[in-house]
Every structure is written in structure tokens, then in C-alpha cells.
């Protein structure tokens, strides 16, 4: 046993009592599973660290503890588990309130580690940072390169993103034939929306242009400013918006967040799509994010930037549901 593994074992034994105490009011079977994953993680089974971290982050079998989740993700990433590295990137992007300080530079670093280590979702997330300019200058070519890398790793959503880049001429020459091939690839990999779109890729690209206000000029997923970068549209003034974000993060229970969103929508608040996406991401649960996005969408001042809302979701099924509920 290595020194690191020995230390991990001692830590695992030390958290056993904590795990069982936190799990007193939940399913014993789920609690024991969370404990087993945590002990295995600290004993050197780094592939189990992300599962244990997820249990603490989502409250599956144990009480929610973002700090414990971050500790497990970090330990797994240091041990070479790329899913744990990606999780570290995600919580750095979502914080405060997720066990680590907010840091897009750290998010970028961990996503890059996951991507370099062959984890497709890390490449996909890295592509989104560059595509939307989160913590880095907007760079569609760099974003596309990471999407293509993730697609090559058989990530269905990434293949669909690249399909639309070519179908809508977003920084590249329009190529419907390539769009169709990529949609078929995404479909074969399990993206059900791509299966529908590949029947008529030209129509799909045209509808996307119309919905996001870009017309037939192929300007991209948002209105184009100088150099082809998306225009940043201001909704709620930033100081007030940051206060609002903290209100959402103070109580992350689904019913509390939805009630707050409904109050905002009925009160006539105005938000940019980027702000709505940020509020969606205050929840760790995709289904809650969909409800938040659906509730707040009518208050968007820049409907041409709707594409930012699906990017705040983790699963393609959630993106499909959001589009259905918002009419997109």
C-alpha cells in the first residue's frame, strides 16, 4: 500500500461515522452504497470517487455536503479519474455554494485535464467556455476544435453542436452535407433530437437561424458584433443580479427556487439569456434547471440568444424538454 493510499484509508475510516450520521434519515441501502464508494475512493479505487462525490452533491443516501463532494472529486482527480476532474471543473464554474470558490480559471484547468485524459464531456465543456467566452476570450475556432474532439470521442451532443456550426456557417463555410453527416453520427450515438433533424438538415438550420434572429446570413448562435463575436445583452443590472443569484443559492431546494422564479416572472423582471442560464445553474438538478429556464424565459430581453439556455443543462433529454416547453 502506498503512502497516499494509506492516508486515504485512514480518512475513509474517519468519515464512516460521519456518513452514517448524515444518513440517519435516508435509505440505509443508499447510505451504505455512498459509504462504500467513499471508502473505496480513499483506499485507492479512484474510479469510485466521482460516484461518492455525486452522492454528497445530490444528497443521494446522505445529507447534501458540497464540501465533502469537492473533497472526493479532488481526491479522485488527483488519482487520475477524469470524471472527477470534470466534476471539479463543473463545481468551480457553479460556485459559490458548491464547496469550492468560484474560479473560471480553475474550471478551465480541470476541464482541460479531463479532456487531455480522454474524457469527452471535459472537452465538450471546454468548448463551451470558448464558444461563450466564460473566463476566456470568445473564440469560435477554439470552441469548435474542442467540440470536434469530444465528437471524436463519441459524445453525441458535441457532434450535434458541430453539425450546427457547419449548417449555420458559424465561423466556417456553410456545409449542409457535413451537417447531415454529423447529425447522423449524433443520432447513432443516442441524440434523439439529431435523429429528427437529420431528415431535413437545411430546414433545421434555417429554423435555428430564424429563432435566434440571425436570418440567412449565418452570423452564429447570437447576434454578431464586430469580428463575429456574440453581442452581450444587458438585462438586470449586474449588482442587482448578483444579489439575485445569492438568493437562489441560499436555498437550493427545488420548490423554493421555482417559487422565487415565479415571483420574478410575475413581477415583470427583465433578464438576459446569459443571466437566466446562470440562475438555472444554481441548481445541481437538471429537472429543476428546466423548470427555472421555462419559468424565466418569457422575461428574456434577448430571445435571439436562447441557445445559451440549453447549454446550461447537462443531458440532451433535458435540452429537448426545455425546447418543447419554451416552443423552441
QUIZICOR-V332830 format. One line per field, one symbol per residue. ss: DSSP state (A for helix, B for strand, O for the rest). phi: phi as a letter, one per 40 degrees, with the letter a starting at -180 (. if undefined). psi: psi as a letter, one per 20 degrees, with the letter a starting at -180 (. if undefined). A space follows every 50 residues. Layout:
BEGIN
ss->???
phi->???
psi->???
END
This chain:
BEGIN
ss->OOAAAAAAAAAAAAAAAAAAAAAAAOOAAAAAAAAAAAAAAAOOOAAAAA AAAAAAAAOOOOOOOAAAAAAAAAAAAAOOOAAAAAAAAAAAAAOOOOOO OOOAAAAAAAAAAAAAOOOAAAAAAAAAAAAAOOOOOOOAAAAAAAAAAA AAOOOAAAAAAAAAAAAOOOOOOOOAAAAAAAAAAAAAOOOAAAAAAAAA AAAAAAAAAAAOOOOOOOOOOOOBOAAAOBOOOOOOOAAAAAAAAAAAAA OOOAAAAAAAAAAAAAOOOOBOAAAAAAAAOOOOOAAAAAAAAAAAAOOB OOAAAOAAAAOOOOOAAAAAAAAAAAOO
phi->.ccccccccccccccdccdccccdbbddccccccccccccdcchcccccc ccccdccbgcgbcdacccdcccdcccccchcccccccccccccccchbga ccacccddcccccccccgccccccccdcdccbgcgacdacccdccccccc cccgccccccdcdcdccbfcgbccacccdcccccccccchccccccccca cccccccccccbgcgccgchcadcbcggccccbcbcdddcccccdccccc bccdcccccccccccccgcbbccccccccdccccbcccccccccccdccc cbdccddccdccbcbcdccccccccbgb
psi->prhghgghgggghhigggghghjhjaphghghgggggggggijimhiigh ggggghhikoirqpnhggghggggggghijohhhgghggghhhhrrjkir qpohhhggghghggghjjohhggghghhghhiloiqqpnggggghhghgh ghjkoghghhghghghhjlnjrppnhghgghhhgghghijohghhhhihm hghggggggghjkibjikhairqpbpjjqqpoppdpqgghghhgghghih ojqghgggggghggghikqpqrhhhghghhiiqipghhgggggggigijp imiikhhhghiiqhqhhhgggghghik.
END
